[in-house]
Amino acid sequence: MASIYLQTFGCQMNTADSNGLAHQAWSMGCTFTDDPAQADIIIVNTCAIREKAETRVYGRLGQLKPFKDSKPETKVLVAGCLAEKDRNVMRQKAPFIDALLGPREYNRFKQLLADWGVPTDLAPPETEFTMPSPEDDPGHDGPAQFSHLRALVNITRGCEKFCTYCIVPYTRGPLESLDPDDIESQIHREIRCGAKEITLLGQNVNSYYHAPTGLTFAQLLRRIGRIEGLERLTFLTSHPKDFGPDVVDALAELPNISPRLHLPLQSASDSVLKAMARLYTIDEYLEKVAYFRERLPRWALTTDLIVGYPTETEEDFLATLALVERGTFEYAFIFAYSPRAGTPAATMSPQVDPAEKIRRLQVLNTAQNEVMRRFNESFIGETVRVLTQGPSKKDPARMAGKSGHNATVIWPRDPATEHRAFVDVAVDQAFQWGLAGTAV
């Protein structure tokens, strides 16, 4: 029986991919270990979205090399986006690697295990599969007894938008919408394993269209929303170009949908959006947001913003700042642009001075933090339903979890509630980072 050490770098889609690889290995009788010295097979699922992610992966491979040196029969597999991007150079940088699998090649994984001596005729274990908690996965940041409560399920692979700053279309390939029966089967499996919240994943989930059945993303949401035992449903990420009123209408019908929408804007300047090849204008984006607000009041709208993009002027930046200061977004993930080799933006001119990027980042963060604080304060005096993550990392005397709006919530540990999947918390304090209260 082969023992596997699996480490995941990068986004939630990588975590979902690791889940799929682990399930394939489990179905062949493999076990899992958190000690690479005890592993027969070491798997590193990689990210290539930024240079920092690449550096971390190669650094980790260097740390894992001694385990291969001391036990040469150990197999080392590198999977994911960096395995695809650096396919021609990775074996030179890390010659001890035994195999590479890009994101489109995971159907070869079982055969690879068989080639490495894992029996193919074993019956699946009698116990349900439990995903080993990935070290770098932000969705599994609680103790093991709570990590299974939130599950990630891919509904698409790849992307065809080709934003000028993004390398994903080159590493994950063109858009592919997965079979709805397979998606539903995986969700049922995750619920049997204890999942209470399902996040549907794709580079652009609302581009989902399953040609054989004609199923759209809005129709898929309605179908999944009826699954028994699914208490929370959410999804990442939407591209504004393909986000339409049909999706908003579907969301308004589902009682178990989490009240949050992530709709990345990136910039409030039309000229910067054009340079990014984002395929929409700021007016078109705001028109979609207006319908969303009309149909789904009190939901949280979250977004991604990039400052210091090539060609971004001070006037362009001030347009984004003004939109943030108006309270357009309850939460935002804000980044200073960093060039990514192999993308058109890396060679655009003019590039923004690094010091100016940092200044704009700080200014925008300050403005957005104030909006976040005000939104969180609106929950004081209310009771929110929280999905437990486990003891707080900063204060083990408190429990931590996520509200339906995805706000972090903390409350004092209590033997009567600390093992529950869901806890109702009466909110009496609010901060920029989240909420605090008492379990009721």
C-alpha positions as a LaTeX table, in Angstrom:
\begin{tabular}{lrrr}
\hline
Residue & $x$ (\AA) & $y$ (\AA) & $z$ (\AA) \\
\hline
Met1 & 0.00 & 0.00 & 0.00 \\
Ala2 & 1.64 & 3.24 & $-1.18$ \\
Ser3 & 1.85 & 6.26 & 1.11 \\
Ile4 & 1.51 & 9.74 & $-0.46$ \\
Tyr5 & 2.72 & 13.15 & 0.68 \\
Leu6 & 0.73 & 15.86 & $-1.12$ \\
Gln7 & 1.44 & 19.59 & $-0.92$ \\
Thr8 & $-0.60$ & 22.22 & $-2.72$ \\
Phe9 & 0.49 & 25.70 & $-3.75$ \\
Gly10 & $-1.71$ & 28.41 & $-5.21$ \\
Cys11 & $-5.38$ & 29.01 & $-5.71$ \\
Gln12 & $-8.54$ & 27.20 & $-4.69$ \\
Met13 & $-8.68$ & 25.55 & $-8.10$ \\
Asn14 & $-5.36$ & 23.91 & $-7.32$ \\
Thr15 & $-6.79$ & 22.70 & $-4.03$ \\
Ala16 & $-9.76$ & 21.20 & $-5.87$ \\
Asp17 & $-7.36$ & 19.55 & $-8.34$ \\
Ser18 & $-5.36$ & 18.11 & $-5.43$ \\
Asn19 & $-8.61$ & 16.77 & $-4.00$ \\
Gly20 & $-9.25$ & 14.99 & $-7.28$ \\
Leu21 & $-5.75$ & 13.51 & $-7.43$ \\
Ala22 & $-6.00$ & 12.38 & $-3.82$ \\
His23 & $-9.36$ & 10.73 & $-4.46$ \\
Gln24 & $-7.93$ & 8.82 & $-7.42$ \\
Ala25 & $-5.06$ & 7.60 & $-5.24$ \\
Trp26 & $-7.43$ & 6.70 & $-2.38$ \\
Ser27 & $-9.59$ & 4.65 & $-4.75$ \\
Met28 & $-6.47$ & 2.57 & $-5.51$ \\
Gly29 & $-5.82$ & 1.92 & $-1.82$ \\
Cys30 & $-3.20$ & 4.62 & $-1.21$ \\
Thr31 & $-2.83$ & 6.30 & 2.19 \\
Phe32 & $-1.62$ & 9.80 & 3.05 \\
Thr33 & 1.09 & 11.17 & 5.30 \\
Asp34 & 2.14 & 14.65 & 6.36 \\
Asp35 & 5.77 & 13.51 & 6.61 \\
Pro36 & 7.62 & 13.36 & 3.26 \\
Ala37 & 10.22 & 11.07 & 4.86 \\
Gln38 & 7.52 & 8.41 & 5.24 \\
Ala39 & 6.12 & 8.78 & 1.73 \\
Asp40 & 6.49 & 6.40 & $-1.18$ \\
Ile41 & 5.21 & 9.12 & $-3.54$ \\
Ile42 & 5.73 & 12.86 & $-3.12$ \\
Ile43 & 3.33 & 15.11 & $-5.05$ \\
Val44 & 3.71 & 18.89 & $-5.32$ \\
Asn45 & 0.79 & 20.65 & $-7.00$ \\
Thr46 & 2.12 & 23.96 & $-8.26$ \\
Cys47 & 1.09 & 27.51 & $-9.13$ \\
Ala48 & 2.50 & 29.83 & $-11.80$ \\
Ile49 & 0.31 & 32.91 & $-11.38$ \\
Arg50 & 3.14 & 35.05 & $-10.01$ \\
Glu51 & 6.92 & 34.87 & $-9.88$ \\
Lys52 & 6.80 & 34.60 & $-6.09$ \\
Ala53 & 4.70 & 31.43 & $-6.40$ \\
Glu54 & 7.27 & 29.90 & $-8.73$ \\
Thr55 & 10.10 & 30.77 & $-6.36$ \\
Arg56 & 8.29 & 29.08 & $-3.48$ \\
Val57 & 7.73 & 25.91 & $-5.51$ \\
Tyr58 & 11.35 & 25.59 & $-6.59$ \\
Gly59 & 12.45 & 26.30 & $-3.03$ \\
Arg60 & 10.19 & 23.54 & $-1.75$ \\
Leu61 & 11.47 & 21.10 & $-4.37$ \\
Gly62 & 14.98 & 21.81 & $-3.13$ \\
Gln63 & 13.85 & 20.98 & 0.42 \\
Leu64 & 12.28 & 17.72 & $-0.76$ \\
Lys65 & 15.33 & 16.53 & $-2.73$ \\
Pro66 & 17.08 & 14.99 & 0.33 \\
Phe67 & 14.12 & 12.63 & 0.85 \\
Lys68 & 14.59 & 11.36 & $-2.69$ \\
Asp69 & 18.36 & 11.12 & $-2.20$ \\
Ser70 & 18.02 & 9.07 & 0.99 \\
Lys71 & 15.35 & 6.80 & $-0.49$ \\
Pro72 & 15.81 & 6.70 & $-4.29$ \\
Glu73 & 12.77 & 4.47 & $-4.81$ \\
Thr74 & 10.55 & 7.39 & $-3.69$ \\
Lys75 & 8.71 & 8.85 & $-6.67$ \\
Val76 & 8.39 & 12.62 & $-7.10$ \\
Leu77 & 5.53 & 14.07 & $-9.15$ \\
Val78 & 5.14 & 17.77 & $-9.96$ \\
Ala79 & 1.63 & 18.70 & $-11.07$ \\
Gly80 & $-0.25$ & 21.88 & $-11.89$ \\
Cys81 & 0.35 & 25.12 & $-13.74$ \\
Leu82 & 4.12 & 25.40 & $-13.21$ \\
Ala83 & 4.55 & 21.81 & $-14.40$ \\
Glu84 & 2.88 & 22.90 & $-17.64$ \\
Lys85 & 4.63 & 26.26 & $-17.97$ \\
Asp86 & 8.14 & 24.97 & $-17.16$ \\
Arg87 & 7.74 & 21.56 & $-18.77$ \\
Asn88 & 10.88 & 22.00 & $-20.86$ \\
Val89 & 13.10 & 23.40 & $-18.12$ \\
Met90 & 11.89 & 21.89 & $-14.85$ \\
Arg91 & 13.77 & 18.63 & $-15.33$ \\
Gln92 & 16.95 & 20.67 & $-15.72$ \\
Lys93 & 16.23 & 22.70 & $-12.59$ \\
Ala94 & 15.12 & 19.64 & $-10.59$ \\
Pro95 & 16.44 & 16.52 & $-12.38$ \\
Phe96 & 15.33 & 14.19 & $-9.57$ \\
Ile97 & 11.67 & 14.63 & $-10.57$ \\
Asp98 & 10.10 & 11.43 & $-11.89$ \\
Ala99 & 7.05 & 12.85 & $-13.68$ \\
Leu100 & 5.21 & 16.03 & $-14.65$ \\
Leu101 & 1.44 & 16.41 & $-15.06$ \\
Gly102 & $-0.15$ & 19.62 & $-16.33$ \\
Pro103 & $-3.72$ & 20.57 & $-15.34$ \\
Arg104 & $-5.13$ & 18.87 & $-18.46$ \\
Glu105 & $-3.36$ & 15.57 & $-17.81$ \\
Tyr106 & $-4.84$ & 14.36 & $-14.53$ \\
Asn107 & $-6.64$ & 11.54 & $-16.35$ \\
Arg108 & $-3.17$ & 9.96 & $-16.67$ \\
Phe109 & $-2.61$ & 9.91 & $-12.91$ \\
Lys110 & $-3.96$ & 6.43 & $-12.19$ \\
Gln111 & $-1.88$ & 4.91 & $-14.96$ \\
Leu112 & 1.17 & 6.69 & $-13.60$ \\
Leu113 & 0.53 & 5.19 & $-10.16$ \\
Ala114 & 0.14 & 1.77 & $-11.78$ \\
Asp115 & 3.45 & 2.26 & $-13.59$ \\
Trp116 & 5.00 & 2.95 & $-10.18$ \\
Gly117 & 3.71 & $-0.32$ & $-8.78$ \\
Val118 & 0.44 & 0.70 & $-7.15$ \\
Pro119 & $-2.01$ & $-2.21$ & $-7.68$ \\
Thr120 & $-4.96$ & $-1.48$ & $-9.96$ \\
Asp121 & $-7.18$ & $-4.31$ & $-8.81$ \\
Leu122 & $-7.76$ & $-3.26$ & $-5.20$ \\
Ala123 & $-11.33$ & $-2.45$ & $-4.16$ \\
Pro124 & $-11.87$ & 1.11 & $-2.87$ \\
Pro125 & $-11.61$ & 1.38 & 0.93 \\
Glu126 & $-14.80$ & 0.81 & 2.88 \\
Thr127 & $-14.50$ & 4.18 & 4.63 \\
Glu128 & $-15.36$ & 7.42 & 2.84 \\
Phe129 & $-12.52$ & 9.45 & 1.37 \\
Thr130 & $-11.20$ & 12.30 & 3.52 \\
Met131 & $-9.01$ & 14.88 & 1.82 \\
Pro132 & $-5.66$ & 15.47 & 3.53 \\
Ser133 & $-5.64$ & 19.12 & 4.61 \\
Pro134 & $-3.35$ & 21.02 & 2.19 \\
Glu135 & $-0.71$ & 23.15 & 3.90 \\
Asp136 & $-1.19$ & 26.18 & 1.67 \\
Asp137 & $-4.94$ & 26.06 & 1.16 \\
Pro138 & $-6.68$ & 29.14 & 2.64 \\
Gly139 & $-9.99$ & 27.30 & 2.51 \\
His140 & $-8.80$ & 24.70 & 5.04 \\
Asp141 & $-7.22$ & 26.88 & 7.69 \\
Gly142 & $-8.88$ & 25.22 & 10.66 \\
Pro143 & $-8.06$ & 21.99 & 12.48 \\
Ala144 & $-8.56$ & 18.67 & 10.73 \\
Gln145 & $-11.90$ & 18.00 & 12.42 \\
Phe146 & $-13.37$ & 21.08 & 10.66 \\
Ser147 & $-11.43$ & 21.09 & 7.37 \\
His148 & $-13.97$ & 18.84 & 5.64 \\
Leu149 & $-16.86$ & 21.28 & 6.18 \\
Arg150 & $-15.94$ & 23.40 & 3.13 \\
Ala151 & $-15.38$ & 21.65 & $-0.21$ \\
Leu152 & $-14.21$ & 22.94 & $-3.58$ \\
Val153 & $-15.64$ & 21.61 & $-6.85$ \\
Asn154 & $-14.40$ & 22.60 & $-10.31$ \\
Ile155 & $-17.09$ & 23.20 & $-12.93$ \\
Thr156 & $-14.84$ & 24.51 & $-15.71$ \\
Arg157 & $-11.24$ & 24.18 & $-16.77$ \\
Gly158 & $-9.16$ & 26.75 & $-18.61$ \\
Cys159 & $-10.01$ & 30.21 & $-19.87$ \\
Glu160 & $-10.31$ & 31.96 & $-23.24$ \\
Lys161 & $-10.40$ & 35.59 & $-22.11$ \\
Phe162 & $-6.62$ & 36.23 & $-22.41$ \\
Cys163 & $-6.40$ & 39.24 & $-20.09$ \\
Thr164 & $-3.05$ & 40.81 & $-20.88$ \\
Tyr165 & $-1.65$ & 40.31 & $-17.36$ \\
Cys166 & $-2.68$ & 36.67 & $-16.88$ \\
Ile167 & $-0.78$ & 33.50 & $-17.67$ \\
Val168 & $-3.62$ & 31.09 & $-16.84$ \\
Pro169 & $-4.87$ & 30.58 & $-20.44$ \\
Tyr170 & $-1.36$ & 29.47 & $-21.37$ \\
Thr171 & $-1.05$ & 26.99 & $-18.50$ \\
Arg172 & $-4.61$ & 25.68 & $-18.13$ \\
Gly173 & $-5.69$ & 25.82 & $-21.76$ \\
Pro174 & $-9.01$ & 26.75 & $-23.39$ \\
Leu175 & $-12.36$ & 26.78 & $-21.62$ \\
Glu176 & $-13.97$ & 23.43 & $-20.96$ \\
Ser177 & $-17.29$ & 23.04 & $-19.15$ \\
Leu178 & $-17.46$ & 19.83 & $-17.13$ \\
Asp179 & $-20.32$ & 17.35 & $-17.29$ \\
Pro180 & $-23.14$ & 18.38 & $-14.88$ \\
Asp181 & $-23.69$ & 14.75 & $-13.82$ \\
Asp182 & $-20.04$ & 14.50 & $-12.79$ \\
Ile183 & $-20.26$ & 17.81 & $-10.95$ \\
Glu184 & $-23.36$ & 16.69 & $-9.07$ \\
Ser185 & $-21.81$ & 13.31 & $-8.24$ \\
Gln186 & $-18.77$ & 15.01 & $-6.72$ \\
Ile187 & $-20.97$ & 17.31 & $-4.65$ \\
His188 & $-22.94$ & 14.33 & $-3.33$ \\
Arg189 & $-19.64$ & 12.66 & $-2.41$ \\
Glu190 & $-18.40$ & 15.76 & $-0.58$ \\
Ile191 & $-21.68$ & 15.99 & 1.36 \\
Arg192 & $-21.40$ & 12.33 & 2.37 \\
Cys193 & $-17.93$ & 13.17 & 3.69 \\
Gly194 & $-19.40$ & 15.96 & 5.84 \\
Ala195 & $-19.20$ & 19.07 & 3.63 \\
Lys196 & $-21.70$ & 21.77 & 4.54 \\
Glu197 & $-20.49$ & 24.42 & 2.09 \\
Ile198 & $-19.64$ & 23.88 & $-1.58$ \\
Thr199 & $-17.69$ & 26.43 & $-3.63$ \\
Leu200 & $-18.01$ & 26.02 & $-7.39$ \\
Leu201 & $-14.75$ & 26.94 & $-9.09$ \\
Gly202 & $-13.64$ & 28.13 & $-12.50$ \\
Gln203 & $-11.48$ & 30.83 & $-14.02$ \\
Asn204 & $-14.81$ & 32.18 & $-15.26$ \\
Val205 & $-17.71$ & 30.19 & $-13.85$ \\
Asn206 & $-20.43$ & 32.16 & $-15.62$ \\
Ser207 & $-18.97$ & 31.15 & $-18.99$ \\
Tyr208 & $-20.15$ & 27.65 & $-18.12$ \\
Tyr209 & $-22.09$ & 26.07 & $-20.98$ \\
His210 & $-22.43$ & 22.32 & $-21.37$ \\
Ala211 & $-23.07$ & 21.89 & $-25.07$ \\
Pro212 & $-24.47$ & 18.30 & $-25.00$ \\
Thr213 & $-27.25$ & 19.32 & $-22.60$ \\
Gly214 & $-27.47$ & 23.06 & $-23.30$ \\
Leu215 & $-27.07$ & 23.75 & $-19.57$ \\
Thr216 & $-26.03$ & 27.30 & $-18.66$ \\
Phe217 & $-24.42$ & 28.47 & $-15.43$ \\
Ala218 & $-27.72$ & 29.87 & $-14.12$ \\
Gln219 & $-29.41$ & 26.52 & $-14.79$ \\
Leu220 & $-26.53$ & 24.65 & $-13.17$ \\
Leu221 & $-26.92$ & 26.80 & $-10.04$ \\
Arg222 & $-30.62$ & 25.92 & $-9.81$ \\
Arg223 & $-29.86$ & 22.22 & $-10.27$ \\
Ile224 & $-27.13$ & 22.15 & $-7.64$ \\
Gly225 & $-29.12$ & 24.32 & $-5.24$ \\
Arg226 & $-31.70$ & 21.54 & $-4.92$ \\
Ile227 & $-29.21$ & 18.95 & $-3.66$ \\
Glu228 & $-30.27$ & 17.63 & $-0.27$ \\
Gly229 & $-27.82$ & 18.29 & 2.54 \\
Leu230 & $-26.15$ & 21.28 & 0.83 \\
Glu231 & $-26.41$ & 24.07 & 3.38 \\
Arg232 & $-24.23$ & 26.71 & 1.70 \\
Leu233 & $-23.41$ & 27.26 & $-1.96$ \\
Thr234 & $-21.06$ & 29.84 & $-3.42$ \\
Phe235 & $-18.81$ & 30.25 & $-6.46$ \\
Leu236 & $-15.60$ & 31.80 & $-7.75$ \\
Thr237 & $-14.81$ & 33.58 & $-10.04$ \\
Ser238 & $-17.13$ & 35.55 & $-12.33$ \\
His239 & $-15.98$ & 37.59 & $-15.32$ \\
Pro240 & $-18.12$ & 40.72 & $-15.75$ \\
Lys241 & $-18.34$ & 40.25 & $-19.54$ \\
Asp242 & $-20.37$ & 37.04 & $-19.11$ \\
Phe243 & $-22.21$ & 37.93 & $-15.90$ \\
Gly244 & $-25.87$ & 38.47 & $-16.77$ \\
Pro245 & $-29.27$ & 39.00 & $-15.13$ \\
Asp246 & $-30.10$ & 35.30 & $-15.55$ \\
Val247 & $-27.44$ & 34.47 & $-12.94$ \\
Val248 & $-28.72$ & 37.15 & $-10.55$ \\
Asp249 & $-32.28$ & 35.83 & $-10.94$ \\
Ala250 & $-31.10$ & 32.28 & $-10.16$ \\
Leu251 & $-29.25$ & 33.50 & $-7.06$ \\
Ala252 & $-32.39$ & 35.27 & $-5.85$ \\
Glu253 & $-34.30$ & 31.95 & $-5.98$ \\
Leu254 & $-31.87$ & 29.80 & $-3.99$ \\
Pro255 & $-32.36$ & 29.69 & $-0.19$ \\
Asn256 & $-28.96$ & 28.10 & 0.47 \\
Ile257 & $-26.80$ & 30.46 & $-1.60$ \\
Ser258 & $-24.28$ & 32.47 & 0.40 \\
Pro259 & $-25.07$ & 36.21 & 0.18 \\
Arg260 & $-21.88$ & 37.28 & $-1.54$ \\
Leu261 & $-20.77$ & 37.83 & $-5.12$ \\
His262 & $-17.17$ & 38.11 & $-6.29$ \\
Leu263 & $-17.05$ & 40.15 & $-9.49$ \\
Pro264 & $-13.48$ & 41.29 & $-10.30$ \\
Leu265 & $-13.35$ & 44.81 & $-11.74$ \\
Gln266 & $-9.53$ & 45.36 & $-11.80$ \\
Ser267 & $-9.80$ & 49.10 & $-12.67$ \\
Ala268 & $-12.42$ & 51.85 & $-12.94$ \\
Ser269 & $-10.63$ & 53.40 & $-15.94$ \\
Asp270 & $-11.84$ & 52.45 & $-19.40$ \\
Ser271 & $-8.40$ & 53.01 & $-20.89$ \\
Val272 & $-6.79$ & 50.65 & $-18.36$ \\
Leu273 & $-9.56$ & 48.08 & $-18.84$ \\
Lys274 & $-8.85$ & 48.22 & $-22.57$ \\
Ala275 & $-5.12$ & 47.73 & $-21.96$ \\
Met276 & $-6.02$ & 44.73 & $-19.77$ \\
Ala277 & $-8.29$ & 43.33 & $-22.53$ \\
Arg278 & $-11.09$ & 42.98 & $-19.98$ \\
Leu279 & $-13.84$ & 43.27 & $-22.66$ \\
Tyr280 & $-16.18$ & 45.61 & $-20.79$ \\
Thr281 & $-16.40$ & 49.29 & $-19.83$ \\
Ile282 & $-16.88$ & 50.72 & $-16.37$ \\
Asp283 & $-20.44$ & 51.77 & $-17.28$ \\
Glu284 & $-21.27$ & 48.22 & $-18.39$ \\
Tyr285 & $-19.87$ & 46.87 & $-15.13$ \\
Leu286 & $-21.86$ & 49.31 & $-13.00$ \\
Glu287 & $-25.05$ & 48.53 & $-14.93$ \\
Lys288 & $-24.67$ & 44.86 & $-13.97$ \\
Val289 & $-23.97$ & 45.85 & $-10.36$ \\
Ala290 & $-27.10$ & 48.02 & $-10.28$ \\
Tyr291 & $-29.32$ & 45.07 & $-11.23$ \\
Phe292 & $-27.52$ & 42.87 & $-8.70$ \\
Arg293 & $-28.12$ & 45.44 & $-5.93$ \\
Glu294 & $-31.78$ & 45.77 & $-6.90$ \\
Arg295 & $-32.43$ & 42.03 & $-6.76$ \\
Leu296 & $-30.10$ & 41.10 & $-3.90$ \\
Pro297 & $-29.92$ & 43.88 & $-1.32$ \\
Arg298 & $-27.65$ & 43.37 & 1.69 \\
Trp299 & $-25.42$ & 40.97 & $-0.23$ \\
Ala300 & $-21.67$ & 41.54 & $-0.12$ \\
Leu301 & $-20.07$ & 42.52 & $-3.41$ \\
Thr302 & $-16.37$ & 41.69 & $-3.49$ \\
Thr303 & $-13.85$ & 42.43 & $-6.19$ \\
Asp304 & $-10.23$ & 42.37 & $-7.33$ \\
Leu305 & $-8.38$ & 45.61 & $-8.09$ \\
Ile306 & $-4.95$ & 46.15 & $-9.66$ \\
Val307 & $-3.06$ & 49.42 & $-9.20$ \\
Gly308 & 0.02 & 50.52 & $-11.08$ \\
Tyr309 & $-0.91$ & 48.68 & $-14.25$ \\
Pro310 & 1.15 & 49.63 & $-17.31$ \\
Thr311 & $-0.23$ & 52.87 & $-18.84$ \\
Glu312 & $-2.21$ & 53.70 & $-15.65$ \\
Thr313 & $-2.10$ & 57.46 & $-15.04$ \\
Glu314 & $-2.88$ & 59.32 & $-11.84$ \\
Glu315 & $-6.27$ & 60.19 & $-13.34$ \\
Asp316 & $-6.95$ & 56.49 & $-14.00$ \\
Phe317 & $-6.03$ & 55.64 & $-10.43$ \\
Leu318 & $-8.22$ & 58.40 & $-9.00$ \\
Ala319 & $-11.21$ & 56.98 & $-10.91$ \\
Thr320 & $-10.70$ & 53.64 & $-9.13$ \\
Leu321 & $-10.20$ & 55.38 & $-5.79$ \\
Ala322 & $-13.43$ & 57.36 & $-6.22$ \\
Leu323 & $-15.38$ & 54.18 & $-6.96$ \\
Val324 & $-14.01$ & 52.52 & $-3.81$ \\
Glu325 & $-14.70$ & 55.57 & $-1.64$ \\
Arg326 & $-18.35$ & 55.50 & $-2.77$ \\
Gly327 & $-18.71$ & 52.15 & $-1.03$ \\
Thr328 & $-19.18$ & 50.14 & $-4.22$ \\
Phe329 & $-17.54$ & 47.05 & $-2.73$ \\
Glu330 & $-17.96$ & 45.55 & 0.72 \\
Tyr331 & $-14.60$ & 43.77 & 0.42 \\
Ala332 & $-11.77$ & 43.99 & $-2.11$ \\
Phe333 & $-8.53$ & 42.19 & $-2.85$ \\
Ile334 & $-6.10$ & 44.86 & $-3.99$ \\
Phe335 & $-2.78$ & 44.18 & $-5.72$ \\
Ala336 & 0.10 & 46.23 & $-7.06$ \\
Tyr337 & 0.80 & 45.09 & $-10.60$ \\
Ser338 & 3.86 & 42.88 & $-11.01$ \\
Pro339 & 5.05 & 41.84 & $-14.49$ \\
Arg340 & 4.54 & 38.20 & $-15.46$ \\
Ala341 & 6.95 & 36.91 & $-18.09$ \\
Gly342 & 5.12 & 35.55 & $-21.11$ \\
Thr343 & 2.16 & 37.94 & $-20.88$ \\
Pro344 & 1.62 & 41.03 & $-23.11$ \\
Ala345 & 1.51 & 43.39 & $-20.12$ \\
Ala346 & 5.11 & 42.55 & $-19.19$ \\
Thr347 & 6.36 & 44.44 & $-22.25$ \\
Met348 & 3.80 & 47.27 & $-22.28$ \\
Ser349 & 5.00 & 50.85 & $-22.02$ \\
Pro350 & 5.06 & 52.91 & $-19.96$ \\
Gln351 & 5.45 & 50.82 & $-16.81$ \\
Val352 & 4.53 & 52.56 & $-13.54$ \\
Asp353 & 7.34 & 53.35 & $-11.10$ \\
Pro354 & 7.48 & 50.71 & $-8.30$ \\
Ala355 & 7.36 & 53.33 & $-5.54$ \\
Glu356 & 4.27 & 54.87 & $-7.13$ \\
Lys357 & 2.61 & 51.44 & $-7.27$ \\
Ile358 & 3.11 & 51.03 & $-3.54$ \\
Arg359 & 1.74 & 54.50 & $-2.83$ \\
Arg360 & $-1.40$ & 53.81 & $-4.84$ \\
Leu361 & $-1.78$ & 50.42 & $-3.17$ \\
Gln362 & $-1.62$ & 51.96 & 0.29 \\
Val363 & $-4.08$ & 54.74 & $-0.56$ \\
Leu364 & $-6.60$ & 52.34 & $-2.05$ \\
Asn365 & $-6.26$ & 49.87 & 0.81 \\
Thr366 & $-6.90$ & 52.64 & 3.35 \\
Ala367 & $-10.07$ & 53.70 & 1.54 \\
Gln368 & $-11.38$ & 50.16 & 1.15 \\
Asn369 & $-10.61$ & 49.26 & 4.78 \\
Glu370 & $-12.89$ & 52.07 & 5.92 \\
Val371 & $-15.70$ & 50.74 & 3.74 \\
Met372 & $-15.16$ & 47.23 & 5.10 \\
Arg373 & $-15.24$ & 48.48 & 8.67 \\
Arg374 & $-18.55$ & 50.30 & 8.10 \\
Phe375 & $-20.11$ & 47.24 & 6.48 \\
Asn376 & $-19.02$ & 45.02 & 9.36 \\
Glu377 & $-20.43$ & 47.51 & 11.88 \\
Ser378 & $-23.86$ & 47.13 & 10.25 \\
Phe379 & $-24.04$ & 43.64 & 11.81 \\
Ile380 & $-23.69$ & 44.81 & 15.43 \\
Gly381 & $-26.81$ & 43.74 & 17.30 \\
Glu382 & $-27.62$ & 41.01 & 14.79 \\
Thr383 & $-27.15$ & 37.24 & 15.03 \\
Val384 & $-25.17$ & 35.66 & 12.20 \\
Arg385 & $-24.85$ & 32.00 & 11.28 \\
Val386 & $-21.19$ & 30.97 & 11.22 \\
Leu387 & $-19.52$ & 27.94 & 9.67 \\
Thr388 & $-16.87$ & 26.82 & 12.15 \\
Gln389 & $-13.19$ & 26.74 & 11.19 \\
Gly390 & $-11.80$ & 25.87 & 14.62 \\
Pro391 & $-9.86$ & 27.66 & 17.37 \\
Ser392 & $-8.63$ & 31.10 & 16.38 \\
Lys393 & $-4.99$ & 31.12 & 15.33 \\
Lys394 & $-4.40$ & 34.37 & 17.20 \\
Asp395 & $-6.33$ & 33.44 & 20.35 \\
Pro396 & $-6.91$ & 29.73 & 21.09 \\
Ala397 & $-9.42$ & 30.74 & 23.78 \\
Arg398 & $-11.77$ & 31.78 & 20.98 \\
Met399 & $-13.36$ & 29.93 & 18.10 \\
Ala400 & $-13.30$ & 31.30 & 14.54 \\
Gly401 & $-15.49$ & 30.81 & 11.52 \\
Lys402 & $-17.03$ & 32.43 & 8.45 \\
Ser403 & $-20.39$ & 34.13 & 8.07 \\
Gly404 & $-22.46$ & 33.78 & 4.93 \\
His405 & $-20.95$ & 37.07 & 3.74 \\
Asn406 & $-17.51$ & 35.44 & 4.29 \\
Ala407 & $-16.63$ & 37.72 & 7.18 \\
Thr408 & $-14.35$ & 36.25 & 9.82 \\
Val409 & $-16.24$ & 35.85 & 13.13 \\
Ile410 & $-14.74$ & 34.99 & 16.52 \\
Trp411 & $-16.44$ & 34.02 & 19.80 \\
Pro412 & $-15.38$ & 32.55 & 23.17 \\
Arg413 & $-14.84$ & 28.79 & 23.22 \\
Asp414 & $-17.68$ & 26.91 & 24.86 \\
Pro415 & $-17.86$ & 23.11 & 25.25 \\
Ala416 & $-21.52$ & 23.28 & 24.29 \\
Thr417 & $-20.83$ & 24.74 & 20.83 \\
Glu418 & $-17.16$ & 24.28 & 19.93 \\
His419 & $-17.73$ & 21.01 & 18.04 \\
Arg420 & $-20.71$ & 22.21 & 16.03 \\
Ala421 & $-20.43$ & 22.76 & 12.28 \\
Phe422 & $-22.64$ & 25.85 & 12.48 \\
Val423 & $-22.89$ & 28.29 & 15.37 \\
Asp424 & $-25.20$ & 31.30 & 15.72 \\
Val425 & $-23.20$ & 34.26 & 17.02 \\
Ala426 & $-24.71$ & 37.44 & 18.47 \\
Val427 & $-22.44$ & 40.20 & 17.17 \\
Asp428 & $-21.43$ & 42.91 & 19.63 \\
Gln429 & $-18.16$ & 44.13 & 18.08 \\
Ala430 & $-16.99$ & 44.89 & 14.53 \\
Phe431 & $-13.57$ & 45.59 & 13.10 \\
Gln432 & $-12.03$ & 46.10 & 9.69 \\
Trp433 & $-11.07$ & 42.41 & 9.64 \\
Gly434 & $-14.40$ & 40.97 & 10.82 \\
Leu435 & $-16.83$ & 40.44 & 13.70 \\
Ala436 & $-16.83$ & 39.30 & 17.33 \\
Gly437 & $-19.62$ & 38.13 & 19.56 \\
Thr438 & $-21.08$ & 35.37 & 21.70 \\
Ala439 & $-22.50$ & 31.99 & 20.70 \\
Val440 & $-26.25$ & 31.75 & 21.28 \\
\hline
\end{tabular}
